[in-house]
Each structure stands twice: as C-alpha cells, then as structure tokens.
Amino acid sequence: MTNMTLAIPEELHQVMKKHKEVKWSEIARQALWTQARKVELMDKILVNSELTEEDAENIGHKIKQEIAKKHGLTQ
C-alpha cells in the first residue's frame, strides 16, 4: 500500500489528537474511495459527451443568474 501525506487545519488536528480511538486513516481511505468512485462514474458518463468545458461554464453561469433573479439578488 502506498503512503500519502496531506495538510490539515490545526483545529482538525486537535480533534484528531483528542480522539485517538478513531481510525482516522481508515476514514480518510473511505472518503478518498467514495470520491474516486464518483470521479470514475463521471468519466464513464462523459466519455461520449460533446459538451466542452466552456459550454459547461456558460450553462453554470446562466443557472446562477436565474437563481439570483428568482431570489431578487439582481437588478
């Protein structure tokens, strides 16, 4: 198994030190697997997509504008 080093906020480190009974490396491993599976699924979904990153950003911008308009956050 490969080792990995990562930086965490001091506040989180204090909580982890306080709860040594928790297997933090196992929690991190599970969280990484969960995210990796999501990324792999997204790759499978998008493999034949013709949508460009620019298209996706434009769609996201339009959605944000409509949400802002709906909540009265635009003029």
C-alpha positions in Angstrom: 0.0 0.0 0.0 1.2 3.5 -0.8 1.5 6.2 1.9 0.2 9.7 1.4 0.9 12.9 3.3 -1.6 15.7 3.4 -2.0 19.0 5.2 -5.0 19.6 7.6 -6.1 22.6 9.5 -4.7 22.8 13.1 -8.2 22.7 14.5 -8.9 19.4 12.8 -5.6 18.1 14.0 -6.5 18.9 17.6 -9.8 17.0 17.3 -8.0 14.0 15.8 -5.4 14.1 18.6 -8.2 14.2 21.2 -9.9 11.1 19.7 -7.0 8.6 19.2 -9.5 5.7 19.4 -10.8 6.7 15.9 -9.0 5.1 12.9 -8.5 8.3 11.0 -6.5 6.7 8.2 -9.4 4.4 7.5 -11.9 7.3 7.5 -9.6 9.1 5.0 -9.2 6.0 2.9 -13.0 5.5 2.7 -13.6 9.2 1.8 -11.0 9.0 -0.9 -12.6 5.9 -2.4 -16.0 7.5 -2.3 -14.7 10.5 -4.2 -12.7 8.3 -6.6 -15.8 6.3 -7.4 -17.8 9.5 -8.2 -15.0 10.7 -10.5 -14.8 7.3 -12.3 -18.6 7.4 -12.7 -18.4 10.9 -14.1 -15.7 9.8 -16.6 -18.0 6.9 -17.8 -21.0 9.3 -18.2 -19.0 11.9 -20.0 -16.8 9.7 -22.3 -19.0 10.3 -25.3 -20.1 13.9 -24.4 -19.5 16.7 -26.9 -20.1 19.3 -24.2 -17.0 21.5 -23.8 -15.7 22.9 -20.5 -16.7 26.4 -21.9 -20.2 25.1 -22.6 -20.5 23.8 -19.1 -19.3 27.1 -17.6 -21.8 29.0 -19.7 -24.6 26.8 -18.5 -23.5 27.2 -14.9 -23.4 31.0 -15.3 -26.9 31.0 -16.7 -28.2 28.9 -13.9 -26.6 31.2 -11.3 -28.1 34.2 -13.0 -31.6 32.6 -12.9 -31.3 31.6 -9.3 -30.2 35.1 -8.3 -33.1 36.6 -10.3 -35.5 34.2 -8.6 -34.3 35.4 -5.2 -34.2 39.0 -6.1 -30.5 39.3 -5.9 -30.1 41.0 -9.3 -31.3 44.3 -10.7 
